[in-house]
Amino acid sequence: MVNIIVEISKYLMILLITMYTYHCFSIFGYYDPYDQKRILRRQNALMFMIHIVAFMVMYLQKDDMKILAFYVIQTILFAATILLYQMLYPKSSRLVVNNMCMLLCIGMIILARLNYEKAVKQYLIAAGAVAISMAVPVIIRKFKKLSEWRNLYAVAGIASLAIVVVAGRVSYGAKLGFTIGGISIQPSELVKIIFVFFVASSFKLSMEFRNIVITTALAAFHVLILVVSKDLGAALIIFVVYLAMLYVATHQFLYVAAGVGAGSVASVAAYYLFNHVKTRVIVWKDPFAAYDNGGYQVAQSLFAIGTGGWFGMGLFQGMPDSIPVADEDFIFSAIAEELGLIFALCMILICVSCYVMFLNIAMQLHDMFYKMVALGLGTCYIFQAFLNIGGVTKFIPSTGVTLPLVSYGGSSLLSTLIMFAIIQGLYIVREDEEEDIERRKRERQRARRNRQAYEERYGKRRDELERAPRGRKKR
């Protein structure tokens, strides 16, 4: 009986997430606020249905009350997050909130399947990060001088990365962070956000060639420090983010071409300088030929994706535990094996939906600083997702970055939730700008009507005076 329920559940979850994903894009075709709210509420219902089906299956498989308790506290977190955003920030984007909670929900489901203890830790980090991020939109909205702190952003970013080079611990061949009081901290995750603010504030200050050279030099210094610490995934993300922001700010393709050329030369140099980079390239070419020499991870990932097929094996029916670090770098493979490739593709489309919203907000903002911030954070988010999924599917060499909001990792989760909260703040700023434009438009229309009424009233009076007969002159 349990096997039948598991088999039915995987098709049900695929159907539910397909409907959810369809609403992510169909909502842009509706202009009536009531229709949009109806679709957003339907998305919430679909998410909670996926959540309850998954944990019901896990409970039937494990017969452990801890699973049900864990489900209840997660439901409280998701519901509280959605309600708090509605209450505290009624102008916020409900679609971004829904997608954020949906990705968190998928991550919690697969982490609870892989490692219950890590799933509980991830939940605690998520709850704390959500609480912290709730204060971010009001900061973005109220602090009008964020664009004036360019030097502070540059110093904070470089200093944070330099500390890792000096005191960081080596993990998977790279210095990624350090541990304080049993808590692992990876500064590069938060430096990505600081770096975006630095570039945006620098470009708003001046677009002269001299300032572009200075900004490029400081950006290159960020990348160089990450290369020295062998955190090449974060270095690549910062490099691509800077190129995207530079092109949008200057519209000079020559700058991008020069950057791509420099990046290509640096990639070749990294191949010869770092053994783990050379190993990853060899594995990318043929993971099965290098199975015993670093190719085991990618080979197992491909086996898992191929085994799951379009509809997946069902929760607890596959062997995702055979994939090394399945709860971090290779979590996409675990999802594809047990929940199916259709489910995994829908998850990718949800990530794309987030990016579309980020770009939509960036295009409609009038202030250049805010526009650059939205563009930079959106590029950072979607490119990190691309690096993770591309690496585990052998589309590109593995870079060792996590899948935002889904993979296990405290620093990554905190930085991504703050990133989404900043986007919410920018969305509110955009709504304020639109209201201000509408208010000024109404004031101009009112002034125009008053002027016309004044001219009509006194124009008629003047005409009457001119037509009136003049009195006789005195003799």
C-alpha positions in Angstrom: 0.0 0.0 0.0 2.8 2.4 0.9 4.5 1.7 -2.5 1.3 2.6 -4.3 1.0 5.9 -2.4 4.6 6.7 -3.1 4.1 6.0 -6.8 1.0 8.2 -7.0 2.5 10.9 -5.0 5.4 11.6 -7.4 2.9 12.1 -10.3 0.8 14.3 -8.0 3.8 16.5 -7.0 4.8 16.8 -10.7 1.3 18.0 -11.6 1.2 20.5 -8.7 4.6 22.1 -9.4 3.8 22.2 -13.2 0.7 24.2 -12.3 2.7 26.4 -10.0 5.3 27.1 -12.6 2.7 27.9 -15.2 1.2 30.6 -12.9 4.7 32.1 -12.5 4.6 33.3 -16.1 0.9 33.4 -16.9 0.4 36.1 -14.2 2.1 38.6 -16.4 -0.8 38.4 -18.8 -3.3 39.7 -16.1 -3.6 43.4 -15.4 -6.5 43.3 -13.0 -5.1 43.3 -9.4 -7.9 40.9 -8.3 -7.0 38.4 -10.9 -3.4 38.6 -9.9 -4.2 38.1 -6.2 -6.3 35.1 -7.1 -3.4 33.5 -9.0 -0.9 34.3 -6.2 -3.2 32.7 -3.6 -3.5 29.6 -5.9 0.3 29.4 -5.9 0.3 29.4 -2.1 -2.2 26.5 -2.1 -0.2 24.5 -4.6 3.0 25.0 -2.6 1.4 23.8 0.6 -0.1 20.8 -1.2 3.3 19.8 -2.5 4.7 20.2 1.0 2.1 18.1 2.7 2.2 15.3 0.1 6.0 15.0 0.3 6.1 14.9 4.1 3.2 12.5 4.2 5.2 10.1 2.0 8.3 10.5 4.2 6.3 9.8 7.3 4.8 6.6 5.8 8.3 5.5 4.8 10.0 6.3 8.1 7.1 6.0 10.6 8.7 8.7 12.7 6.8 11.4 14.5 9.7 13.8 14.1 8.9 14.1 10.4 5.4 15.3 11.2 6.7 17.8 13.8 9.2 19.1 11.3 6.5 19.5 8.8 4.4 21.5 11.2 7.1 24.0 12.1 8.0 24.4 8.4 4.4 25.2 7.6 4.4 27.8 10.3 7.6 29.4 8.9 6.3 29.6 5.3 2.9 30.9 6.3 4.4 33.5 8.7 6.8 34.6 5.9 4.0 35.1 3.4 1.7 36.9 5.9 4.5 39.1 7.4 5.4 40.4 3.9 1.8 41.2 3.2 1.3 43.0 6.5 4.6 44.8 6.8 5.1 45.5 3.1 1.8 45.6 1.3 3.6 47.0 -1.8 6.1 44.1 -2.0 6.1 41.6 -4.8 4.0 38.6 -3.9 5.4 36.6 -6.8 8.9 37.0 -5.5 7.8 35.9 -2.0 6.0 32.9 -3.3 8.9 31.8 -5.4 11.3 32.3 -2.5 9.1 30.1 -0.2 8.7 27.5 -3.0 12.4 27.1 -3.5 12.9 26.9 0.3 10.1 24.3 0.4 11.8 22.1 -2.2 15.1 22.4 -0.4 13.5 21.4 2.9 11.9 18.4 1.3 15.0 17.0 -0.2 17.2 17.8 2.8 14.8 16.0 5.1 15.0 13.0 2.8 18.8 13.1 2.7 19.8 14.1 6.2 17.3 15.0 8.9 19.8 16.7 11.2 21.1 19.0 8.5 17.5 19.7 7.5 16.7 20.9 11.0 19.9 23.1 11.0 18.8 24.5 7.7 15.4 25.3 9.1 16.8 27.2 12.1 19.1 29.2 9.8 16.2 29.9 7.5 14.0 31.1 10.3 16.8 33.4 11.6 17.6 34.7 8.1 14.0 35.4 7.4 13.7 37.4 10.6 16.8 39.4 9.7 15.8 40.0 6.2 12.4 41.4 7.3 14.2 44.6 8.3 16.0 45.0 4.9 13.2 46.4 2.7 12.6 49.3 5.1 16.3 50.1 5.2 16.4 50.2 1.4 13.4 52.4 1.3 14.3 54.8 4.1 18.1 55.2 3.7 18.6 57.5 0.8 22.4 57.8 1.1 23.3 54.2 0.3 24.7 55.3 -3.0 27.3 57.5 -1.2 29.1 54.8 0.6 31.3 53.5 -2.3 34.6 53.5 -0.3 32.9 51.7 2.6 31.7 48.9 0.3 35.1 48.6 -1.3 37.0 48.4 2.0 34.4 46.0 3.6 34.5 43.6 0.6 38.3 43.5 0.2 38.9 43.2 4.0 36.4 40.3 4.4 38.0 38.3 1.6 41.5 39.1 2.9 40.6 37.7 6.3 39.7 34.4 4.6 43.1 34.2 2.8 44.8 34.7 6.2 42.6 32.7 8.6 40.4 30.6 6.4 40.3 26.8 6.6 40.7 24.7 3.5 37.7 22.9 2.2 37.7 20.8 -1.0 41.0 22.4 -2.0 39.9 26.0 -1.4 39.8 28.5 1.4 36.1 29.2 1.7 35.7 30.5 5.2 36.3 30.0 8.9 34.5 28.7 12.0 33.5 30.8 15.0 31.9 29.1 18.0 31.0 26.0 15.9 29.3 28.2 13.2 30.8 28.1 9.7 31.0 31.5 8.0 31.7 31.9 4.3 32.3 35.7 3.8 32.3 35.5 0.0 28.5 34.8 0.0 27.9 38.2 1.6 30.7 40.0 -0.3 28.8 39.3 -3.5 26.0 41.7 -2.2 28.5 44.3 -1.0 30.3 44.1 -4.3 27.1 44.8 -6.2 26.5 47.9 -4.0 30.1 49.0 -4.6 29.9 48.9 -8.4 26.4 50.5 -8.4 27.5 53.4 -6.2 30.7 53.9 -8.2 28.9 54.0 -11.6 26.3 56.5 -10.2 29.2 58.7 -8.9 30.7 59.1 -12.4 30.8 57.4 -15.7 34.1 59.0 -16.8 36.8 56.8 -18.2 39.0 57.4 -15.2 36.4 56.3 -12.7 35.6 53.2 -14.8 39.3 52.2 -14.7 39.4 52.6 -10.9 36.3 50.6 -10.5 37.6 47.9 -12.8 40.9 47.7 -10.9 39.1 47.3 -7.5 36.8 44.7 -9.0 39.8 42.8 -10.4 41.3 43.0 -6.9 38.2 41.3 -5.5 38.6 38.5 -8.1 42.3 38.2 -7.5 41.8 37.7 -3.7 39.3 34.9 -4.4 41.7 33.3 -6.9 44.4 33.3 -4.3 42.1 31.6 -1.8 41.1 29.2 -4.7 37.4 30.1 -4.4 37.1 30.1 -8.2 33.3 29.7 -8.2 32.8 33.0 -6.3 35.5 34.7 -8.4 33.7 33.7 -11.6 30.4 35.0 -10.3 31.8 38.4 -9.3 33.6 38.6 -12.7 30.4 38.0 -14.7 28.3 40.3 -12.5 30.8 43.1 -13.0 30.8 42.6 -16.8 27.0 42.7 -16.9 26.8 45.8 -14.8 29.6 47.5 -16.8 27.8 46.8 -20.1 24.4 48.1 -19.0 26.0 51.2 -17.5 28.2 52.1 -20.5 26.6 50.3 -23.4 30.2 49.8 -24.7 30.6 46.3 -26.1 34.4 46.9 -26.3 34.6 46.8 -22.5 32.8 43.5 -22.4 35.0 42.0 -25.2 38.1 43.1 -23.3 36.8 41.6 -20.1 35.9 38.3 -21.8 39.4 38.2 -23.3 41.0 38.8 -20.0 38.8 36.2 -18.4 39.7 33.6 -21.0 43.4 34.2 -20.4 42.9 33.9 -16.7 40.9 30.6 -17.1 43.8 29.1 -19.1 46.3 30.3 -16.5 44.1 28.8 -13.7 44.1 25.5 -15.6 47.9 25.3 -15.4 48.3 26.8 -12.0 45.7 24.9 -9.9 45.6 21.1 -9.9 41.9 20.9 -8.8 40.9 23.1 -11.8 42.8 20.8 -14.1 41.1 17.8 -12.5 37.6 19.4 -12.9 38.3 20.1 -16.6 39.4 16.6 -17.2 36.3 15.3 -15.4 34.1 17.6 -17.4 35.5 16.1 -20.7 34.9 12.5 -19.6 33.9 11.8 -16.0 33.8 8.0 -16.6 37.4 7.9 -17.9 38.5 9.8 -14.8 36.1 7.9 -12.5 38.8 7.0 -9.9 40.6 10.4 -10.3 38.0 13.0 -9.4 35.2 11.9 -11.8 33.3 9.9 -9.2 31.0 12.8 -8.2 30.0 13.9 -11.7 29.6 10.2 -12.8 27.3 9.4 -9.9 25.4 12.6 -10.6 24.7 11.6 -14.2 23.8 8.1 -13.1 21.2 9.6 -10.6 19.7 11.9 -13.2 19.5 9.1 -15.8 18.0 6.7 -13.3 15.3 9.1 -12.2 14.1 9.8 -15.8 11.2 12.2 -16.4 9.0 11.2 -13.5 11.6 10.2 -10.8 11.9 7.1 -8.6 9.8 8.5 -5.8 10.9 9.7 -2.3 13.1 7.0 -0.6 13.0 4.9 -3.8 16.3 6.1 -5.2 19.9 6.1 -4.0 20.9 9.8 -3.8 23.1 9.0 -0.8 25.6 7.5 -3.3 26.2 11.0 -4.7 29.0 12.8 -2.7 27.9 16.1 -1.1 24.3 15.5 -2.4 22.9 17.9 0.1 25.1 20.8 -1.1 26.7 21.0 -4.5 24.8 18.0 -6.1 21.4 18.5 -4.6 19.9 19.0 -8.1 20.9 15.4 -9.0 19.1 14.1 -5.9 16.0 16.1 -6.8 16.1 14.8 -10.4 16.5 11.2 -9.2 13.7 11.0 -6.8 11.3 13.7 -7.9 11.9 13.5 -11.6 13.5 15.6 -14.4 10.1 17.3 -15.0 10.1 18.5 -11.4 13.7 19.6 -11.6 13.0 21.5 -14.9 10.1 23.3 -13.2 12.4 24.3 -10.4 14.8 25.8 -12.9 11.9 27.7 -14.5 10.9 29.1 -11.0 14.5 30.4 -10.7 14.1 32.0 -14.1 10.9 33.5 -13.0 12.7 35.2 -10.1 15.3 36.5 -12.5 12.6 37.9 -14.8 11.1 39.8 -11.9 14.6 41.1 -10.9 15.1 42.4 -14.4 11.6 43.8 -14.6 12.2 45.8 -11.4 15.6 47.0 -12.7 14.2 48.2 -16.0 11.4 50.2 -14.3 13.5 51.9 -11.7 14.5 55.5 -12.5 17.4 55.9 -10.1 20.6 54.5 -11.6 22.0 53.2 -8.3 18.9 51.2 -7.6 18.7 50.0 -11.2 22.3 48.7 -11.1 21.7 47.0 -7.7 18.7 45.1 -9.0 20.6 44.1 -12.2 23.7 43.0 -10.3 21.8 41.0 -7.7 19.6 39.3 -10.3 22.7 38.4 -12.4 24.5 37.1 -9.3 21.5 34.9 -8.4 20.8 33.4 -11.8 24.4 32.8 -12.7 25.1 31.0 -9.5 22.1 28.7 -10.2 23.5 28.2 -13.7 26.9 27.3 -12.4 25.5 24.7 -10.0 23.1 23.0 -12.4 25.5 23.2 -15.3 28.2 21.6 -13.2 26.2 18.6 -12.0 24.8 17.9 -15.5 28.3 18.1 -17.1 27.2 21.1 -19.2 30.2 23.0 -17.7 33.0 22.1 -15.4 32.0 21.9 -11.7 32.6 25.0 -9.8 31.6 24.0 -6.3 28.9 26.6 -5.7 25.5 25.9 -4.1 22.0 26.1 -5.5 20.5 29.2 -3.9 17.7 28.6 -1.4 17.8 24.8 -2.1 21.2 23.5 -1.1 22.4 23.1 2.5 24.6 26.0 3.6 24.0 28.7 6.2 26.0 31.6 4.5 24.5 30.9 1.1 21.0 30.8 2.5 21.4 34.0 4.6 22.9 35.9 1.7 20.2 34.8 -0.8 17.4 35.7 1.6 19.0 39.1 2.1 19.3 39.4 -1.6 15.6 38.7 -2.1 14.8 41.2 0.7 16.8 43.9 -1.1 14.9 43.2 -4.3 11.7 43.6 -2.3 12.9 46.9 -1.0 13.7 48.0 -4.6 10.3 46.9 -5.7 8.7 49.1 -3.0 10.9 52.0 -4.1 9.7 51.4 -7.6 6.1 51.5 -6.4 6.8 54.7 -4.5 8.3 56.2 -7.7 5.2 55.3 -9.7 3.0 56.8 -7.0 5.1 60.0 -7.0 4.9 60.2 -10.8 1.1 59.7 -10.7 0.8 62.3 -7.9 2.8 64.9 -9.9 0.8 64.1 -13.0 -2.5 64.7 -11.1 -1.1 67.9 -9.7 -0.2 69.1 -13.2 -3.6 68.2 -14.5 -5.3 70.0 -11.6 -3.1 73.1 -12.2 -3.9 73.0 -15.9 -7.7 72.7 -15.2 -7.5 75.6 -12.7 -5.6 77.7 -15.2 -8.1 77.0 -18.0 -11.0 77.8 -15.6 -9.3 81.0 -14.6 -8.7 82.0 -18.2 -12.3 81.1 -19.2 -13.7 83.0 -16.3 -11.7 86.2 -16.7 -11.7 85.9 -20.4 -15.5 86.1 -20.5 -15.4 89.0 -18.1 -12.9 90.8 -20.3 -15.0 90.2 -23.4 -18.1 91.5 -21.6 -16.3 94.7 -20.6 -15.1 95.2 -24.1 -18.6 94.7 -25.6 -20.2 97.0 -23.0 -21.3 100.5 -24.4 -19.0 103.3 -23.2 -20.5 106.3 -21.4 -20.8 109.8 -23.0 -17.9 112.2 -22.6 -18.6 115.3 -20.5 -18.7 118.6 -22.3 
